Amino acid sequence: MPVVVTDIKRADAEATKALAQYGVATVHEAQGRTGLMHHRLRPIYKGAAISGTVVTCTLAPGDNWMIHVAVEQCQPGDVLVAATISESHSGYFGDLLGTSLKAHGVTGLILDAGCRDIRDLEALGFPVWSRSISAHGTVKEVLGDVNVPVSCGDEIVRPGDVIVADDDGVVVVPRLTAGAVVKASQARIEKEEQSRLRYQAGELGLDVNDMRGRLKEKGLTYVSQADWERGQ
């Protein structure tokens, strides 16, 4: 039976906001290279970077009815994650729904289907990460669910989790681990900054990352061109 869950628990607001500054690549690495959605989900325009707590909805093929239902459950700082129950590339979302979500403080949409009105959405400043871009219209006939766990971009997303999205893609952070992932992301940034300084000084990645011993263990050898040509 289709259901709308109205009182979801959301991840800590401070941790959610903090995750935006680290970006998808760092957050993905910091939480053990987990949570990264499939690369088919791409931003409809460059330069957007968001984080927010998740509201979910499920969609029937060619039917965007439940996005309208989901808007009512959104709070400022949320990200809507919309998953189709089977593959569809219709244009489920455009500038009117973008206007509605933005008016409710939603920071962006993750849509495993088609999006349209791209130029208008960019002008509005409402970012979408979608599977495709299509002008094909949708209907409003089939019910789905709001605020239940969904599979989007081949990742399980639960209401109240955190979404981080930017030009590199989309990553999901489980609600209960958001604080720990913030700490791990900060530690990774600090480590990378030290490495960056060494790279700027001209050091090689082989030495910055202490690779030489492992390369030798795996059998990599260095020879002169003359020895190589002689087969030595």
Backbone as CSV, one residue per row, in Angstrom:
resi,resn,N_x,N_y,N_z,CA_x,CA_y,CA_z,C_x,C_y,C_z
1,MET,0.844,-1.199,0.000,0.000,0.000,0.000,0.880,1.250,0.000
2,PRO,0.667,2.202,-0.906,1.477,3.420,-0.941,1.407,4.186,0.382
3,VAL,2.527,4.767,0.779,2.596,5.405,2.087,3.443,6.666,2.014
4,VAL,3.086,7.647,2.862,3.900,8.839,3.077,4.278,8.874,4.551
5,VAL,5.556,8.773,4.855,6.039,8.859,6.233,6.333,10.325,6.527
6,THR,5.708,10.856,7.569,5.695,12.311,7.768,6.664,12.823,8.834
7,ASP,7.231,11.956,9.652,8.016,12.440,10.798,9.395,11.798,10.841
8,ILE,10.130,11.868,9.739,11.428,11.204,9.663,12.451,11.877,10.577
9,LYS,13.417,11.082,11.030,14.553,11.599,11.782,15.644,11.997,10.791
10,ARG,16.183,13.192,10.974,17.202,13.698,10.068,18.579,13.707,10.728
11,ALA,19.614,13.608,9.901,20.986,13.687,10.397,21.227,15.034,11.078
12,ASP,22.235,15.062,11.927,22.599,16.282,12.636,22.828,17.437,11.662
13,ALA,22.220,18.578,11.944,22.250,19.704,11.008,23.659,20.262,10.818
14,GLU,24.440,20.363,11.906,25.788,20.910,11.787,26.687,19.990,10.969
15,ALA,26.574,18.685,11.208,27.377,17.727,10.442,26.975,17.754,8.972
16,THR,25.680,17.845,8.715,25.195,17.902,7.328,25.756,19.103,6.606
17,LYS,25.718,20.255,7.233,26.227,21.481,6.613,27.730,21.392,6.398
18,ALA,28.433,20.823,7.353,29.894,20.743,7.259,30.350,19.871,6.095
19,LEU,29.593,18.836,5.787,30.010,17.913,4.742,30.102,18.579,3.374
20,ALA,29.343,19.649,3.146,29.354,20.317,1.845,30.733,20.863,1.510
21,GLN,31.484,21.300,2.517,32.773,21.950,2.254,33.833,20.957,1.794
22,TYR,33.623,19.671,2.043,34.641,18.680,1.705,34.488,18.138,0.291
23,GLY,33.275,18.064,-0.196,33.057,17.590,-1.554,32.921,16.086,-1.646
24,VAL,32.406,15.647,-2.787,32.055,14.239,-2.982,33.270,13.328,-2.898
25,ALA,34.348,13.679,-3.587,35.506,12.793,-3.627,36.085,12.557,-2.238
26,THR,36.243,13.623,-1.464,36.808,13.482,-0.121,35.882,12.692,0.791
27,VAL,34.587,12.992,0.757,33.637,12.283,1.616,33.592,10.804,1.258
28,HIS,33.560,10.504,-0.028,33.556,9.108,-0.479,34.778,8.359,0.039
29,GLU,35.951,8.957,-0.093,37.176,8.310,0.384,37.181,8.210,1.912
30,ALA,36.726,9.267,2.573,36.781,9.313,4.035,35.891,8.269,4.689
31,GLN,34.821,7.862,4.028,33.956,6.842,4.619,34.209,5.458,4.002
32,GLY,35.465,5.244,3.632,35.856,3.917,3.180,35.456,3.592,1.761
33,ARG,35.410,4.626,0.910,35.039,4.464,-0.497,33.668,3.802,-0.663
34,THR,32.738,4.235,0.134,31.365,3.738,0.067,30.419,4.890,-0.239
35,GLY,29.189,4.533,-0.636,28.126,5.520,-0.773,28.078,6.275,-2.078
36,LEU,29.013,6.037,-2.990,29.050,6.807,-4.233,28.000,6.285,-5.211
37,MET,27.121,7.169,-5.654,26.107,6.779,-6.634,26.740,6.551,-8.006
38,HIS,26.036,5.816,-8.847,26.524,5.500,-10.187,26.828,6.780,-10.967
39,HIS,27.877,6.716,-11.800,28.297,7.917,-12.530,27.287,8.378,-13.575
40,ARG,26.221,7.609,-13.786,25.183,8.077,-14.718,24.445,9.300,-14.175
41,LEU,24.492,9.515,-12.876,23.847,10.691,-12.292,24.815,11.870,-12.362
42,ARG,24.507,12.825,-13.238,25.390,13.950,-13.498,24.664,15.271,-13.260
43,PRO,25.395,16.318,-12.862,24.751,17.626,-12.668,24.278,18.197,-13.991
44,ILE,23.128,18.833,-13.968,22.594,19.413,-15.203,23.333,20.692,-15.587
45,TYR,24.041,21.293,-14.634,24.937,22.410,-14.944,26.103,22.374,-13.965
46,LYS,27.220,22.954,-14.381,28.440,22.890,-13.578,28.443,23.933,-12.467
47,GLY,29.190,23.601,-11.418,29.469,24.567,-10.374,28.645,24.450,-9.111
48,ALA,27.590,23.655,-9.134,26.765,23.504,-7.924,27.426,22.535,-6.959
49,ALA,27.333,22.832,-5.678,27.863,21.951,-4.632,26.936,22.056,-3.431
50,ILE,26.362,20.934,-3.024,25.354,20.955,-1.967,25.571,19.815,-0.975
51,SER,24.980,19.974,0.181,24.750,18.857,1.097,23.399,19.102,1.742
52,GLY,22.730,18.022,2.113,21.422,18.179,2.740,20.872,16.850,3.205
53,THR,19.894,16.919,4.092,19.252,15.711,4.592,18.206,15.214,3.597
54,VAL,18.049,13.910,3.562,17.298,13.259,2.486,15.809,13.137,2.785
55,VAL,15.016,13.530,1.800,13.619,13.119,1.665,13.561,12.270,0.403
56,THR,12.886,11.130,0.450,12.840,10.238,-0.706,11.434,10.149,-1.283
57,CYS,11.372,9.745,-2.557,10.096,9.353,-3.154,10.354,8.356,-4.269
58,THR,9.355,7.519,-4.537,9.435,6.566,-5.636,8.482,7.005,-6.744
59,LEU,8.895,6.733,-7.980,8.159,7.204,-9.152,7.899,6.061,-10.122
60,ALA,6.692,6.024,-10.664,6.378,5.078,-11.729,6.942,5.600,-13.045
61,PRO,7.150,4.728,-14.022,7.667,5.181,-15.311,6.770,6.264,-15.927
62,GLY,7.378,7.383,-16.314,6.638,8.454,-16.961,5.616,9.151,-16.105
63,ASP,5.770,9.095,-14.779,4.765,9.648,-13.866,5.475,10.374,-12.719
64,ASN,5.259,11.678,-12.607,5.963,12.457,-11.577,5.071,12.874,-10.411
65,TRP,3.945,12.230,-10.246,2.963,12.618,-9.233,3.580,12.704,-7.839
66,MET,4.421,11.711,-7.498,4.916,11.637,-6.124,5.962,12.699,-5.809
67,ILE,6.539,13.334,-6.813,7.390,14.492,-6.515,6.544,15.600,-5.909
68,HIS,5.359,15.827,-6.470,4.447,16.832,-5.921,4.059,16.493,-4.485
69,VAL,3.821,15.214,-4.225,3.471,14.780,-2.869,4.640,14.996,-1.920
70,ALA,5.861,14.718,-2.408,7.049,14.797,-1.560,7.374,16.233,-1.149
71,VAL,7.035,17.196,-1.985,7.369,18.590,-1.668,6.826,18.986,-0.298
72,GLU,5.638,18.518,0.015,4.997,18.873,1.288,5.800,18.382,2.491
73,GLN,6.580,17.307,2.309,7.341,16.718,3.416,8.732,17.319,3.554
74,CYS,9.103,18.216,2.662,10.445,18.786,2.661,10.556,19.952,3.633
75,GLN,11.725,20.051,4.244,12.057,21.156,5.126,13.295,21.874,4.591
76,PRO,13.533,23.114,5.024,14.746,23.811,4.602,15.999,22.984,4.905
77,GLY,16.869,22.895,3.921,18.091,22.115,4.081,17.997,20.693,3.580
78,ASP,16.823,20.277,3.121,16.660,18.922,2.597,17.136,18.828,1.149
79,VAL,17.420,17.588,0.739,17.643,17.236,-0.663,16.623,16.162,-1.011
80,LEU,15.904,16.329,-2.096,14.940,15.326,-2.517,15.641,14.287,-3.389
81,VAL,15.455,13.019,-3.043,16.000,11.905,-3.818,14.828,11.153,-4.430
82,ALA,14.732,11.182,-5.755,13.598,10.591,-6.467,14.085,9.399,-7.290
83,ALA,13.508,8.233,-7.013,13.937,6.994,-7.662,12.773,6.371,-8.421
84,THR,12.997,5.998,-9.661,11.962,5.320,-10.442,11.951,3.831,-10.116
85,ILE,10.779,3.212,-10.223,10.676,1.779,-9.920,11.159,0.930,-11.095
86,SER,11.319,1.526,-12.259,11.970,0.892,-13.398,12.542,2.001,-14.270
87,GLU,13.474,1.660,-15.136,14.179,2.683,-15.904,13.218,3.530,-16.741
88,SER,13.430,4.840,-16.663,12.620,5.776,-17.443,13.424,7.043,-17.679
89,HIS,13.286,7.617,-18.860,14.034,8.821,-19.197,13.120,10.002,-19.531
90,SER,11.881,9.925,-19.111,10.993,11.069,-19.293,11.488,12.264,-18.487
91,GLY,11.033,13.459,-18.863,11.417,14.651,-18.129,10.524,14.851,-16.912
92,TYR,10.882,14.197,-15.818,10.063,14.214,-14.604,10.038,15.575,-13.920
93,PHE,11.048,16.396,-14.162,11.258,17.583,-13.326,11.669,18.758,-14.201
94,GLY,11.048,19.919,-13.910,11.376,21.130,-14.644,11.341,22.344,-13.745
95,ASP,11.231,23.522,-14.363,11.400,24.743,-13.589,10.263,25.017,-12.612
96,LEU,9.039,24.549,-12.905,7.942,24.808,-11.966,8.142,24.046,-10.656
97,LEU,8.474,22.761,-10.762,8.772,22.006,-9.546,10.042,22.527,-8.871
98,GLY,10.993,22.989,-9.672,12.185,23.592,-9.089,11.852,24.827,-8.279
99,THR,10.955,25.637,-8.796,10.509,26.831,-8.078,9.836,26.449,-6.761
100,SER,9.013,25.403,-6.810,8.312,24.948,-5.612,9.281,24.444,-4.554
101,LEU,10.228,23.591,-4.969,11.182,23.044,-4.004,12.063,24.145,-3.417
102,LYS,12.503,25.063,-4.254,13.346,26.144,-3.750,12.585,27.006,-2.755
103,ALA,11.307,27.226,-2.993,10.498,28.015,-2.063,10.396,27.354,-0.698
104,HIS,10.559,26.028,-0.660,10.519,25.296,0.604,11.908,25.061,1.195
105,GLY,12.923,25.705,0.619,14.271,25.620,1.185,15.048,24.383,0.806
106,VAL,14.560,23.621,-0.172,15.270,22.418,-0.604,16.509,22.837,-1.390
107,THR,17.630,22.165,-1.137,18.896,22.595,-1.732,19.172,21.953,-3.086
108,GLY,18.478,20.858,-3.428,18.711,20.225,-4.721,17.914,18.950,-4.861
109,LEU,18.013,18.348,-6.058,17.289,17.122,-6.389,18.245,16.109,-6.978
110,ILE,18.125,14.863,-6.526,18.836,13.729,-7.118,17.766,12.878,-7.786
111,LEU,17.853,12.726,-9.100,16.778,12.130,-9.887,17.339,11.051,-10.805
112,ASP,16.977,9.790,-10.540,17.464,8.688,-11.372,16.552,8.513,-12.582
113,ALA,16.389,9.612,-13.326,15.512,9.645,-14.503,15.829,10.925,-15.264
114,GLY,14.884,11.380,-16.116,15.133,12.545,-16.939,14.719,13.855,-16.294
115,CYS,15.423,14.920,-16.693,15.123,16.276,-16.234,15.014,17.172,-17.462
116,ARG,14.234,18.247,-17.363,14.110,19.191,-18.473,14.123,20.623,-17.939
117,ASP,13.945,21.585,-18.832,14.008,23.013,-18.472,15.362,23.367,-17.855
118,ILE,16.413,22.851,-18.443,17.751,22.976,-17.875,18.183,24.437,-17.735
119,ARG,17.983,25.205,-18.794,18.403,26.609,-18.750,17.646,27.367,-17.667
120,ASP,16.364,27.101,-17.534,15.556,27.787,-16.524,15.971,27.389,-15.115
121,LEU,16.284,26.106,-14.920,16.708,25.652,-13.601,18.052,26.267,-13.210
122,GLU,18.943,26.399,-14.189,20.230,27.045,-13.897,20.023,28.509,-13.530
123,ALA,19.159,29.196,-14.269,18.874,30.597,-13.957,18.233,30.724,-12.577
124,LEU,17.416,29.758,-12.214,16.773,29.734,-10.900,17.776,29.439,-9.790
125,GLY,18.874,28.785,-10.151,19.859,28.383,-9.153,19.434,27.162,-8.378
126,PHE,18.686,26.268,-9.059,18.261,25.034,-8.394,18.973,23.857,-9.064
127,PRO,19.921,23.222,-8.363,20.720,22.170,-8.988,20.018,20.814,-8.975
128,VAL,20.239,20.076,-10.043,19.699,18.719,-10.191,20.811,17.818,-10.697
129,TRP,20.878,16.633,-10.126,21.739,15.580,-10.644,20.800,14.513,-11.200
130,SER,20.865,14.285,-12.512,19.888,13.410,-13.150,20.569,12.360,-14.012
131,ARG,19.769,11.364,-14.389,20.246,10.277,-15.247,20.339,10.710,-16.706
132,SER,19.431,11.600,-17.107,19.391,12.044,-18.498,18.668,13.376,-18.567
133,ILE,18.690,13.969,-19.739,17.949,15.200,-20.016,16.956,14.893,-21.130
134,SER,15.693,15.166,-20.870,14.658,14.834,-21.840,13.469,15.774,-21.692
135,ALA,12.942,16.230,-22.816,11.749,17.080,-22.805,10.463,16.280,-22.730
136,HIS,10.557,14.960,-22.795,9.365,14.107,-22.808,8.540,14.305,-21.541
137,GLY,7.261,14.563,-21.690,6.398,14.873,-20.554,5.996,13.665,-19.733
138,THR,5.432,13.936,-18.564,4.970,12.887,-17.658,3.494,13.082,-17.333
139,VAL,2.891,12.046,-16.703,1.505,12.101,-16.256,1.466,12.036,-14.739
140,LYS,0.252,12.059,-14.193,0.050,11.978,-12.746,-1.098,11.003,-12.504
141,GLU,-0.744,9.710,-12.455,-1.753,8.659,-12.341,-1.427,7.591,-11.298
142,VAL,-0.143,7.311,-11.089,0.258,6.145,-10.307,0.873,6.583,-8.979
143,LEU,0.395,5.997,-7.899,0.925,6.312,-6.576,2.261,5.616,-6.340
144,GLY,3.046,6.233,-5.454,4.292,5.649,-4.995,4.432,5.927,-3.512
145,ASP,5.656,5.923,-3.036,5.919,6.131,-1.615,6.770,7.376,-1.403
146,VAL,6.644,7.950,-0.216,7.478,9.072,0.201,8.103,8.731,1.547
147,ASN,9.398,8.964,1.649,10.164,8.744,2.880,10.211,7.279,3.297
148,VAL,10.522,6.438,2.308,10.891,5.047,2.555,12.274,4.840,1.936
149,PRO,13.022,3.805,2.361,14.316,3.547,1.713,14.134,3.277,0.222
150,VAL,15.054,3.824,-0.586,14.978,3.649,-2.030,16.361,3.277,-2.565
151,SER,16.378,2.740,-3.774,17.621,2.527,-4.504,17.714,3.607,-5.570
152,CYS,18.738,4.444,-5.457,18.931,5.536,-6.412,20.403,5.548,-6.821
153,GLY,20.657,5.513,-8.119,22.036,5.461,-8.567,22.776,4.255,-8.048
154,ASP,22.034,3.145,-7.881,22.588,1.875,-7.397,23.078,1.937,-5.954
155,GLU,22.604,2.902,-5.186,22.912,2.987,-3.760,21.613,3.034,-2.968
156,ILE,21.606,2.383,-1.820,20.454,2.453,-0.920,20.496,3.786,-0.174
157,VAL,19.390,4.514,-0.249,19.277,5.815,0.407,18.092,5.764,1.355
158,ARG,18.318,6.186,2.593,17.261,6.174,3.604,16.884,7.601,3.985
159,PRO,15.605,7.818,4.270,15.189,9.152,4.712,16.032,9.627,5.894
160,GLY,16.451,10.876,5.857,17.266,11.431,6.932,18.750,11.258,6.744
161,ASP,19.190,10.430,5.779,20.604,10.354,5.434,21.062,11.713,4.902
162,VAL,22.351,11.805,4.594,22.904,13.037,4.022,23.340,12.778,2.587
163,ILE,23.009,13.699,1.709,23.499,13.697,0.333,24.536,14.803,0.199
164,VAL,25.668,14.461,-0.401,26.660,15.456,-0.811,26.787,15.320,-2.329
165,ALA,26.689,16.429,-3.043,26.728,16.384,-4.506,27.476,17.586,-5.054
166,ASP,28.277,17.342,-6.084,28.985,18.418,-6.774,29.328,17.955,-8.184
167,ASP,30.289,18.591,-8.827,30.624,18.240,-10.201,31.181,16.824,-10.332
168,ASP,31.651,16.240,-9.221,32.196,14.885,-9.251,31.143,13.799,-9.126
169,GLY,29.899,14.164,-8.778,28.851,13.175,-8.644,28.059,13.338,-7.354
170,VAL,27.589,12.199,-6.828,26.714,12.198,-5.658,27.152,11.086,-4.706
171,VAL,27.234,11.406,-3.416,27.570,10.399,-2.411,26.562,10.464,-1.272
172,VAL,26.240,9.299,-0.721,25.294,9.170,0.385,26.058,8.904,1.681
173,VAL,25.726,9.638,2.726,26.304,9.425,4.056,25.188,8.987,4.995
174,PRO,25.279,7.799,5.594,24.222,7.352,6.510,24.002,8.332,7.654
175,ARG,22.762,8.475,8.043,22.375,9.457,9.063,23.200,9.336,10.333
176,LEU,23.398,8.124,10.828,24.041,7.924,12.124,25.553,8.064,12.088
177,THR,26.144,8.136,10.905,27.609,8.253,10.814,28.061,9.615,10.302
178,ALA,27.134,10.545,10.126,27.486,11.840,9.540,28.574,12.553,10.336
179,GLY,28.472,12.566,11.655,29.472,13.238,12.479,30.843,12.623,12.340
180,ALA,30.904,11.296,12.323,32.188,10.604,12.178,32.796,10.870,10.814
181,VAL,31.961,10.950,9.791,32.463,11.204,8.442,33.003,12.631,8.324
182,VAL,32.416,13.577,9.024,32.959,14.941,9.058,34.384,14.917,9.597
183,LYS,34.606,14.221,10.712,35.942,14.154,11.312,36.928,13.461,10.377
184,ALA,36.487,12.376,9.757,37.363,11.654,8.834,37.683,12.492,7.599
185,SER,36.717,13.261,7.131,36.939,14.126,5.970,37.929,15.233,6.302
186,GLN,37.797,15.821,7.484,38.720,16.872,7.888,40.137,16.338,8.005
187,ALA,40.272,15.140,8.578,41.602,14.537,8.695,42.209,14.278,7.321
188,ARG,41.383,13.862,6.381,41.879,13.607,5.031,42.312,14.900,4.357
189,ILE,41.547,15.976,4.538,41.909,17.272,3.964,43.249,17.744,4.521
190,GLU,43.447,17.606,5.819,44.706,18.040,6.440,45.885,17.234,5.913
191,LYS,45.697,15.937,5.739,46.761,15.090,5.193,47.072,15.483,3.753
192,GLU,46.033,15.733,2.959,46.243,16.108,1.566,46.947,17.458,1.447
193,GLU,46.674,18.374,2.370,47.336,19.673,2.321,48.841,19.516,2.547
194,GLN,49.221,18.636,3.456,50.648,18.382,3.657,51.276,17.777,2.405
195,SER,50.570,16.863,1.776,51.067,16.270,0.533,51.169,17.322,-0.567
196,ARG,50.189,18.222,-0.627,50.194,19.258,-1.659,51.426,20.148,-1.537
197,LEU,51.798,20.486,-0.306,52.985,21.307,-0.089,54.233,20.591,-0.581
198,ARG,54.307,19.298,-0.369,55.475,18.533,-0.827,55.487,18.448,-2.352
199,TYR,54.313,18.269,-2.978,54.253,18.270,-4.448,54.698,19.622,-5.001
200,GLN,54.246,20.702,-4.356,54.622,22.041,-4.812,56.126,22.269,-4.708
201,ALA,56.752,21.581,-3.760,58.207,21.696,-3.595,58.966,20.814,-4.580
202,GLY,58.244,20.069,-5.402,58.882,19.263,-6.431,59.067,17.803,-6.100
203,GLU,58.618,17.366,-4.928,58.755,15.951,-4.589,57.851,15.097,-5.472
204,LEU,58.272,13.874,-5.682,57.498,12.933,-6.478,56.477,12.198,-5.634
205,GLY,55.368,11.807,-6.272,54.379,10.996,-5.580,54.960,9.693,-5.062
206,LEU,55.983,9.185,-5.744,56.645,7.958,-5.300,57.192,8.106,-3.890
207,ASP,57.678,9.315,-3.551,58.262,9.549,-2.232,57.247,10.103,-1.247
208,VAL,56.378,10.993,-1.726,55.349,11.554,-0.845,54.481,10.440,-0.263
209,ASN,54.193,9.426,-1.096,53.324,8.330,-0.670,54.076,7.054,-0.336
210,ASP,55.413,7.160,-0.223,56.253,6.037,0.200,55.969,4.773,-0.616
211,MET,56.032,4.929,-1.937,55.670,3.835,-2.846,56.838,2.934,-3.239
212,ARG,58.064,3.386,-3.088,59.184,2.672,-3.691,59.338,1.251,-3.146
213,GLY,59.182,1.095,-1.830,59.324,-0.232,-1.246,58.291,-1.218,-1.778
214,ARG,57.055,-0.779,-1.875,55.990,-1.655,-2.364,56.175,-1.995,-3.833
215,LEU,56.642,-1.024,-4.631,56.897,-1.297,-6.044,57.970,-2.365,-6.200
216,LYS,59.014,-2.263,-5.378,60.094,-3.256,-5.443,59.601,-4.631,-5.019
217,GLU,58.772,-4.657,-3.969,58.221,-5.933,-3.497,57.397,-6.624,-4.574
218,LYS,56.708,-5.846,-5.386,55.867,-6.413,-6.441,56.655,-6.746,-7.710
219,GLY,57.961,-6.441,-7.701,58.804,-6.896,-8.799,59.164,-5.861,-9.841
220,LEU,58.879,-4.575,-9.601,59.243,-3.552,-10.584,60.751,-3.340,-10.563
221,THR,61.381,-3.384,-11.741,62.820,-3.160,-11.847,63.094,-2.005,-12.798
222,TYR,64.260,-1.376,-12.611,64.702,-0.279,-13.458,65.934,-0.730,-14.237
223,VAL,65.927,-0.516,-15.547,67.070,-0.889,-16.380,67.367,0.243,-17.353
224,SER,68.598,0.319,-17.816,68.940,1.290,-18.847,68.366,0.835,-20.184
225,GLN,68.238,1.758,-21.123,67.740,1.388,-22.437,68.645,0.369,-23.114
226,ALA,69.958,0.558,-22.928,70.898,-0.384,-23.561,70.704,-1.799,-23.018
227,ASP,70.568,-1.918,-21.673,70.345,-3.251,-21.087,69.013,-3.824,-21.531
228,TRP,67.996,-2.959,-21.643,66.680,-3.449,-22.064,66.736,-3.972,-23.491
229,GLU,67.431,-3.260,-24.364,67.559,-3.694,-25.750,68.346,-4.988,-25.877
230,ARG,69.283,-5.223,-24.918,70.020,-6.479,-24.920,69.246,-7.607,-24.238
231,GLY,68.090,-7.233,-23.725,67.277,-8.270,-23.057,67.720,-8.597,-21.674
232,GLN,68.481,-7.721,-21.057,68.984,-7.979,-19.711,68.044,-7.388,-18.645
